[in-house]
Amino acid sequence: MKNVIEIFKKHYGYAYLKELKAQGVHTDTIRRLLAQGKIEKIKPGLYRLSDFPIVAHQGFVDVCMAMPRAVICLHSALSYYELTTTVPHMVMVALPRQAKAPQIKYPPVKVFYFSHSNYETGVKTVGTDTGDFRIYDVEKTIVDCFRYRNRLGEDVAVEGLKNYLKTKNEDLNRLFFYARKGRMYRIIKPYVEALMA
């Protein structure tokens, strides 16, 4: 049993079923660990140690482990950058249009399918003690929030932009670069001008 736990610890508390089987772990052992509450199922074929230290944004790590192509986006990314006063009740992720999203037990996930160019642009990787997650940078996040304002609520996008413009690190050139690339420049520019007036 200790050897199985060590496999998990070597991979930030996670293990795929195929990796466990490849190292000689029987499915009965996995079932026993689940029944004892020592591990928990993230999705079919992916497990996590129950008592492994939880870090801030653990849900982001869990989702990105379960969905390797997922990128944290929209309201969830705004929350990560502390640009919103509301916390989304699910993790919002982007996937390329042709991708298929697996069923995840926890946390709750909302998938948005982005076009290839929109999906690939502005992605960065954040490292934590329990694994990495991919997220759009702050300027790309704001542009995406305006793109999806009818689904998120315009107030979410405007609040994000307003709080971003108050930060010391605001980069309007970068913001407008993403806005032009994503054909949102005409939508965002009047808001920027009004908020900065």
HELIX and SHEET records of a PDB file:
HELIX    1   1 LYS A    2  LYS A   10  1                                   9    
HELIX    2   2 LEU A   17  ALA A   22  1                                   6    
HELIX    3   3 THR A   27  GLN A   36  1                                  10    
HELIX    4   4 GLN A   58  ALA A   66  1                                   9    
HELIX    5   5 LEU A   74  TYR A   80  1                                   7    
HELIX    6   6 HIS A  116  GLU A  120  1                                   5    
HELIX    7   7 VAL A  138  ARG A  147  1                                  10    
HELIX    8   8 ARG A  149  LEU A  152  1                                   4    
HELIX    9   9 GLU A  154  LYS A  166  1                                  13    
HELIX   10  10 LEU A  172  LYS A  181  1                                  10    
HELIX   11  11 TYR A  185  MET A  196  1                                  12    
SHEET    1   A 3 TYR A  14  TYR A  16  0                                        
SHEET    2   A 3 LEU A  46  LEU A  49 -1                                        
SHEET    3   A 3 ILE A  39  LYS A  43 -1                                        
SHEET    1   B 3 VAL A  71  ILE A  72  0                                        
SHEET    2   B 3 VAL A  91  PRO A  96 -1                                        
SHEET    3   B 3 VAL A 109  PHE A 114  1                                        
SHEET    1   C 2 VAL A 123  THR A 128  0                                        
SHEET    2   C 2 GLY A 131  TYR A 136 -1                                        
END                                                                             
